[in-house]
């Protein structure tokens, strides 16, 4: 269940276990119904790590799946912060 995987990822992220969180997010991303949400979770995690290049990559993938103004604005802000 993708929702359970993402919930667990949120828990592990809060506990500081980024590796486990990313593992769970990647599993959720492999479930078609949860790919978009998993990409957003992963992007948020990487923002916390200031890995802006990865955030841009993840958000671009998300926008290809579903165009949503809030995500497009988030992408534009991250691209601006990354100097792109």
N, C-alpha and C positions, 0 to 999 in steps of 0.2 A: 504494500500500500504506500503510494507516494506521499500522501499527507502525513502518515506516521514517520516515514523516513525524514521528511523535512522538519517535522516537530522534534525528532531526536537530534537532527543536525543543529537546530537552534539551541537545544539543551547543551550539547557538547561544545558548541561555540561559546556559550555563556560560561562554561566551565574552563575555558581556555584550551580545549583540545581541538585545535583547528584541523589537524590531520584527520581525525575521526569525523568531524563535521563535513569536510570536503568529500570524504569517502561516501558518506550517506547521501550527500547532495548529488554526487555523480550517479549513484544508484537510482535516485529519483529521476534524474535527467534521462535515464534510459527508458523510462516509462512515458510513452507518448503523451498521455493526458497530463503529465506533470513536468514535462520538459521546460515549458515557459516559466513556471513558478520556480523550478530548480535553478534556472539560469539567473533569475532575479535574486534568489537567496545567495547564490554563489557570488554574484556581483556585490551584494551588500557586505558579505564577509570580506571580500578583497578590498573594498573601500576602507574597512577598518584596518587593514594592513597597509594601506596606501599603495597598493599594487594597481595603479591606474591603467596601465597598459592592458592588464588582464581584464579589468572592469570594462574597458571600452570593447574589448573582444566579446565578452559575455553579453553585454547589452546590445551589441549589434546583432548577435545571434537571436536574442529575444525579440528585437524589433522585426526581424525577418519572419518570425513566427506569428507575431501579433503586434500591430501598430497601436500603441497606446500613448496619448499625449504626455502623461506623467513620466513614462519610461523614456520617451524621446527627449523630454526636457532634462531628465537625469543624465542621459547619454551626452547631451550637449554640454552640460556643466562639467562632467568628468573629462570630456575631450578638451574643454577649455583649461581645466586644472592641469591636464597632462601636457598642455602646450601643443595640441594638435590643431 
